[in-house]
């Protein structure tokens, strides 16, 4: 995917929206030093280019009863394209899996899974993850404490 050329105003818009996506266009325009009309035009261009691909509400996982985070390393029996694609489809169906990465190294995938407790993770493991064909091994690591979490990208400065 080609990189979108962002100027300093685009970066300001993205930084402000990453901090608070509920800003009105007028508030956003004030913060980035534009009038509302050009600000909205730039915002729509960023959306159209896929730089902004959606707006979401960030929910505190503990406050909604999902305090357990598990990082799961998966090794497949074979790393052929068909098996990788099949695993991708299967694991994407499960809402407990918040993130899934195809990795280099000794493991094929790294997942971040959230559950309400250890019993819920055990059920997820036994009833869902182990039933995906082609999985050779599963290693689970439980997070004891979250030190840092952000969804704010560190946008590089304009050269």
TORBAVO-822411 format. One record per residue (C-alpha): residue number from 1; y, x, z. Coordinates in Angstrom, 2 decimals. Example, Ala and Ser with C-alpha at 12.3 -4.5 7.8 and 13.67 -1.06 7.14 Angstrom:
BEGIN
PT | 1 | -4.50 | 12.30 | 7.80;
PT | 2 | -1.06 | 13.67 | 7.14;
This chain:
BEGIN
PT | 1 | 0.00 | 0.00 | 0.00;
PT | 2 | 3.36 | 1.47 | -0.97;
PT | 3 | 5.82 | 2.37 | 1.73;
PT | 4 | 8.91 | 0.17 | 1.84;
PT | 5 | 12.15 | 2.17 | 1.79;
PT | 6 | 14.04 | 1.18 | 4.92;
PT | 7 | 17.67 | 2.00 | 5.45;
PT | 8 | 19.37 | 2.24 | 8.84;
PT | 9 | 20.29 | -1.48 | 8.91;
PT | 10 | 16.68 | -2.48 | 8.12;
PT | 11 | 15.51 | -0.25 | 10.98;
PT | 12 | 18.03 | -1.84 | 13.34;
PT | 13 | 16.83 | -5.30 | 12.32;
PT | 14 | 13.20 | -4.31 | 12.92;
PT | 15 | 13.99 | -2.70 | 16.28;
PT | 16 | 15.86 | -5.76 | 17.49;
PT | 17 | 13.12 | -8.13 | 16.35;
PT | 18 | 10.40 | -6.00 | 17.93;
PT | 19 | 12.29 | -6.31 | 21.22;
PT | 20 | 12.95 | -10.05 | 20.84;
PT | 21 | 11.68 | -12.01 | 17.84;
PT | 22 | 13.35 | -15.18 | 19.14;
PT | 23 | 16.84 | -13.95 | 18.30;
PT | 24 | 18.80 | -16.35 | 16.16;
PT | 25 | 20.05 | -15.01 | 12.86;
PT | 26 | 23.60 | -15.01 | 14.25;
PT | 27 | 22.54 | -12.98 | 17.31;
PT | 28 | 20.59 | -10.58 | 15.12;
PT | 29 | 23.51 | -10.17 | 12.74;
PT | 30 | 25.87 | -9.38 | 15.64;
PT | 31 | 23.49 | -6.77 | 17.03;
PT | 32 | 23.05 | -4.95 | 13.71;
PT | 33 | 26.67 | -5.19 | 12.58;
PT | 34 | 26.32 | -7.65 | 9.71;
PT | 35 | 27.53 | -11.15 | 9.01;
PT | 36 | 24.79 | -13.83 | 9.16;
PT | 37 | 24.31 | -14.29 | 5.42;
PT | 38 | 23.53 | -10.65 | 4.49;
PT | 39 | 21.46 | -10.31 | 7.65;
PT | 40 | 19.31 | -13.29 | 6.67;
PT | 41 | 18.97 | -11.93 | 3.13;
PT | 42 | 17.72 | -8.58 | 4.50;
PT | 43 | 15.36 | -10.34 | 6.89;
PT | 44 | 13.86 | -12.42 | 4.07;
PT | 45 | 13.45 | -9.27 | 1.95;
PT | 46 | 11.59 | -7.56 | 4.81;
PT | 47 | 9.32 | -10.61 | 5.13;
PT | 48 | 8.76 | -10.84 | 1.37;
PT | 49 | 7.87 | -7.13 | 1.18;
PT | 50 | 5.33 | -7.59 | 4.00;
PT | 51 | 7.17 | -5.24 | 6.36;
PT | 52 | 7.38 | -8.21 | 8.72;
PT | 53 | 4.11 | -10.03 | 8.33;
PT | 54 | 4.34 | -12.59 | 11.16;
PT | 55 | 6.05 | -13.58 | 14.39;
PT | 56 | 4.00 | -14.00 | 17.57;
PT | 57 | 4.27 | -14.67 | 21.28;
PT | 58 | 2.82 | -11.92 | 23.47;
PT | 59 | 0.66 | -13.45 | 26.19;
PT | 60 | -0.17 | -11.66 | 29.44;
PT | 61 | -3.97 | -11.42 | 29.39;
PT | 62 | -4.30 | -11.37 | 33.18;
PT | 63 | -2.13 | -14.45 | 33.65;
PT | 64 | -4.35 | -16.43 | 31.29;
PT | 65 | -7.54 | -15.35 | 33.04;
PT | 66 | -8.68 | -12.49 | 30.80;
PT | 67 | -8.19 | -9.41 | 33.00;
PT | 68 | -11.16 | -7.37 | 31.74;
PT | 69 | -10.56 | -4.98 | 28.83;
PT | 70 | -13.57 | -3.24 | 27.37;
PT | 71 | -13.51 | -0.52 | 24.72;
PT | 72 | -16.72 | -0.70 | 22.74;
PT | 73 | -18.04 | 2.06 | 20.47;
PT | 74 | -20.44 | 0.90 | 17.80;
PT | 75 | -22.77 | 2.96 | 15.67;
PT | 76 | -24.40 | 1.30 | 12.69;
PT | 77 | -27.86 | 2.06 | 11.35;
PT | 78 | -26.37 | 2.87 | 7.93;
PT | 79 | -22.81 | 3.43 | 6.77;
PT | 80 | -23.12 | 1.93 | 3.31;
PT | 81 | -20.27 | -0.23 | 2.06;
PT | 82 | -22.30 | -3.44 | 2.24;
PT | 83 | -23.22 | -2.84 | 5.89;
PT | 84 | -19.66 | -1.91 | 6.82;
PT | 85 | -18.29 | -5.03 | 5.10;
PT | 86 | -20.89 | -7.23 | 6.80;
PT | 87 | -20.04 | -5.82 | 10.24;
PT | 88 | -16.32 | -6.29 | 9.53;
PT | 89 | -16.85 | -9.96 | 8.71;
PT | 90 | -19.13 | -10.63 | 11.67;
PT | 91 | -17.03 | -8.93 | 14.34;
PT | 92 | -13.83 | -10.56 | 13.02;
PT | 93 | -15.27 | -13.99 | 13.85;
PT | 94 | -15.23 | -13.36 | 17.60;
PT | 95 | -11.95 | -14.15 | 19.42;
PT | 96 | -12.89 | -11.82 | 22.29;
PT | 97 | -12.38 | -8.89 | 19.89;
PT | 98 | -8.65 | -8.22 | 19.80;
PT | 99 | -8.82 | -4.99 | 17.84;
PT | 100 | -11.43 | -3.35 | 15.63;
PT | 101 | -11.12 | 0.03 | 13.96;
PT | 102 | -13.39 | 1.82 | 11.50;
PT | 103 | -13.55 | 5.34 | 12.90;
PT | 104 | -14.39 | 8.89 | 11.94;
PT | 105 | -16.67 | 10.97 | 14.15;
PT | 106 | -19.89 | 10.07 | 15.89;
PT | 107 | -19.18 | 6.33 | 16.16;
PT | 108 | -18.46 | 3.95 | 13.31;
PT | 109 | -16.28 | 1.39 | 15.09;
PT | 110 | -14.08 | 1.09 | 18.14;
PT | 111 | -13.37 | -2.40 | 19.47;
PT | 112 | -11.09 | -3.70 | 22.19;
PT | 113 | -12.66 | -6.75 | 23.79;
PT | 114 | -11.15 | -8.96 | 26.50;
PT | 115 | -13.06 | -11.26 | 28.83;
PT | 116 | -12.60 | -13.13 | 32.09;
PT | 117 | -15.11 | -11.05 | 34.04;
PT | 118 | -18.17 | -8.80 | 33.77;
PT | 119 | -20.52 | -11.75 | 33.35;
PT | 120 | -18.48 | -13.01 | 30.41;
PT | 121 | -18.65 | -9.57 | 28.81;
PT | 122 | -22.41 | -9.47 | 29.35;
PT | 123 | -22.72 | -12.86 | 27.61;
PT | 124 | -20.52 | -11.63 | 24.73;
PT | 125 | -22.64 | -8.48 | 24.42;
PT | 126 | -26.01 | -10.26 | 24.53;
PT | 127 | -25.17 | -13.41 | 22.59;
PT | 128 | -22.82 | -12.05 | 19.96;
PT | 129 | -22.49 | -8.30 | 19.56;
PT | 130 | -26.18 | -7.37 | 19.77;
PT | 131 | -27.02 | -10.11 | 17.26;
PT | 132 | -25.05 | -8.48 | 14.46;
PT | 133 | -27.57 | -6.98 | 12.04;
PT | 134 | -27.35 | -3.26 | 11.45;
PT | 135 | -25.99 | -2.24 | 14.85;
PT | 136 | -27.85 | 0.87 | 16.05;
PT | 137 | -26.07 | 1.46 | 19.36;
PT | 138 | -23.33 | 0.07 | 21.57;
PT | 139 | -21.40 | 1.96 | 24.26;
PT | 140 | -19.01 | 0.08 | 26.53;
PT | 141 | -16.19 | 1.61 | 28.56;
PT | 142 | -14.27 | -0.58 | 30.98;
PT | 143 | -10.54 | -0.05 | 31.43;
PT | 144 | -9.69 | 0.34 | 35.11;
PT | 145 | -5.92 | 0.14 | 34.69;
PT | 146 | -3.53 | -0.31 | 31.79;
PT | 147 | -0.99 | 2.51 | 31.89;
PT | 148 | 0.93 | 1.67 | 28.74;
PT | 149 | 0.81 | -1.12 | 26.22;
PT | 150 | 3.31 | -1.71 | 23.47;
PT | 151 | 3.42 | -3.37 | 20.12;
PT | 152 | 6.75 | -1.76 | 19.26;
PT | 153 | 6.44 | 0.76 | 16.46;
PT | 154 | 8.44 | 3.98 | 16.78;
PT | 155 | 10.41 | 3.62 | 13.56;
PT | 156 | 11.33 | 7.03 | 12.14;
PT | 157 | 14.97 | 7.75 | 11.48;
PT | 158 | 16.36 | 7.64 | 7.95;
PT | 159 | 16.40 | 11.08 | 6.34;
